[in-house]
Amino acid sequence: MSFEVVKASLPMFFSGLKLTLLYSFFGIAGSIVVGLACSLVKYFKITGLRRIVSAYVELARNTPLLIQLFFLYYAFPVIGLKMSSSTCGIVGLIFLGGAYMAEGFNGGLDAVPKSQIDSGKAIGMSKAQLAFYVVFPQVLAL
């Protein structure tokens, strides 16, 4: 068996690996930011945005990534939003990943025992203090 083809393809392979790692980094980082923002909206029960976040999560989780990418790449230029293929890929990954991250963070928020939240309220913590000092350290624990 000849490994000349493999040897000749290595530069292209490493170029693809570098691109995959770059897209993955930005996709995951953006997904965490979007997911955390969406879960905060749901946690603090912001009325107008809560419905929008719920609709976003349902839409993103119930459509395949390929369909979302087609929509971003081909439909957005029709309304005047032209993106490069790289930007489209990263935005698509963030759009899909953010919805899954939001559900993951919401699951963490729901897992905090009510007794701890009641204890924080009993000592006079505001909702923001309660979230920052009691709830989020448990949600973000690794």
Wavefront OBJ file of the C-alpha trace (Angstrom):
o trace
v 0.000 0.000 0.000
v 1.312 3.421 -0.950
v 1.100 6.294 1.494
v 1.963 8.964 -1.068
v -1.680 10.047 -1.334
v -1.917 10.361 2.440
v 1.360 12.283 2.587
v 0.213 14.643 -0.177
v -3.125 15.245 1.595
v -1.694 16.099 5.016
v -1.433 19.885 4.447
v -5.083 20.006 3.392
v -6.044 17.860 6.383
v -4.259 20.176 8.835
v -5.820 23.217 7.182
v -9.257 21.673 7.705
v -8.378 20.767 11.290
v -7.339 24.360 12.012
v -10.574 25.682 10.510
v -12.662 23.161 12.468
v -11.010 24.110 15.751
v -11.466 27.817 15.018
v -15.175 27.419 14.182
v -15.668 25.180 17.205
v -14.041 27.674 19.560
v -16.135 30.612 18.391
v -19.281 28.495 18.150
v -18.969 27.145 21.674
v -17.957 30.485 23.205
v -20.847 32.270 21.487
v -23.267 29.493 22.431
v -22.362 29.819 26.092
v -22.950 33.577 25.991
v -26.290 33.247 24.162
v -27.408 30.331 26.343
v -26.552 32.161 29.547
v -28.365 35.294 28.374
v -31.463 33.289 27.430
v -31.496 31.410 30.726
v -31.173 34.696 32.636
v -34.186 36.058 30.773
v -36.190 33.000 31.773
v -34.887 32.994 35.354
v -35.727 36.647 35.990
v -39.063 36.212 34.148
v -38.703 39.238 31.869
v -42.185 39.223 30.380
v -41.715 40.412 26.790
v -38.385 38.724 26.189
v -39.405 35.451 27.828
v -41.759 34.564 24.976
v -39.177 35.515 22.376
v -36.562 33.334 24.099
v -38.985 30.412 24.303
v -39.807 30.762 20.602
v -36.092 30.974 19.731
v -35.270 27.831 21.723
v -38.123 25.878 20.158
v -37.235 27.029 16.642
v -33.512 26.373 16.992
v -33.878 22.962 18.621
v -36.549 21.711 16.212
v -34.867 22.547 12.912
v -31.749 20.826 11.545
v -28.494 22.769 11.433
v -28.240 22.359 7.666
v -31.638 24.004 7.149
v -30.604 26.857 9.439
v -27.383 27.345 7.481
v -29.248 27.345 4.163
v -31.629 29.944 5.559
v -28.782 32.139 6.832
v -26.767 31.889 3.630
v -29.516 32.117 1.009
v -32.492 33.871 2.621
v -30.756 36.638 4.556
v -29.227 38.279 1.442
v -32.783 38.667 0.111
v -33.574 40.968 3.056
v -30.213 42.735 2.782
v -28.045 40.817 5.281
v -25.115 39.377 3.317
v -22.639 37.226 5.276
v -19.506 35.417 4.251
v -19.574 31.644 4.421
v -17.346 31.671 7.517
v -19.558 34.125 9.350
v -22.643 32.193 8.313
v -21.172 28.964 9.694
v -20.235 30.518 13.030
v -23.600 32.278 13.396
v -25.387 29.012 12.586
v -23.395 27.138 15.217
v -24.092 29.843 17.799
v -27.797 29.893 16.900
v -28.180 26.145 17.382
v -25.762 25.741 20.289
v -27.200 28.718 22.184
v -30.604 27.065 22.353
v -29.142 23.837 23.733
v -26.986 25.754 26.213
v -30.036 27.722 27.363
v -31.878 24.487 28.097
v -28.841 23.130 29.920
v -28.525 26.229 32.077
v -32.281 26.190 32.741
v -31.969 22.606 33.928
v -29.218 23.713 36.301
v -31.349 26.586 37.551
v -34.270 24.247 38.183
v -32.030 21.837 40.104
v -31.171 24.330 42.847
v -33.170 23.297 45.931
v -36.006 25.629 46.867
v -34.869 25.547 50.502
v -31.637 27.342 49.564
v -33.539 30.028 47.684
v -35.927 30.441 50.630
v -32.968 30.682 53.003
v -31.455 33.457 50.927
v -34.759 35.330 50.907
v -35.038 34.874 54.683
v -31.754 36.680 55.311
v -32.857 39.577 53.094
v -31.074 38.931 49.797
v -32.462 40.619 46.717
v -33.222 38.455 43.686
v -29.988 39.589 42.002
v -27.912 38.809 45.127
v -29.655 35.475 45.462
v -28.887 34.649 41.838
v -25.246 35.767 42.054
v -24.299 34.262 45.416
v -26.544 31.199 45.755
v -27.949 29.997 42.435
v -25.318 30.666 39.751
v -22.348 29.175 41.629
v -24.270 25.889 41.701
v -25.390 26.148 38.085
v -21.908 26.899 36.784
v -20.129 24.331 38.995
v -18.127 21.828 37.030
l 1 2 3 4 5 6 7 8 9 10 11 12 13 14 15 16 17 18 19 20 21 22 23 24 25 26 27 28 29 30 31 32 33 34 35 36 37 38 39 40 41 42 43 44 45 46 47 48 49 50 51 52 53 54 55 56 57 58 59 60 61 62 63 64 65 66 67 68 69 70 71 72 73 74 75 76 77 78 79 80 81 82 83 84 85 86 87 88 89 90 91 92 93 94 95 96 97 98 99 100 101 102 103 104 105 106 107 108 109 110 111 112 113 114 115 116 117 118 119 120 121 122 123 124 125 126 127 128 129 130 131 132 133 134 135 136 137 138 139 140 141 142
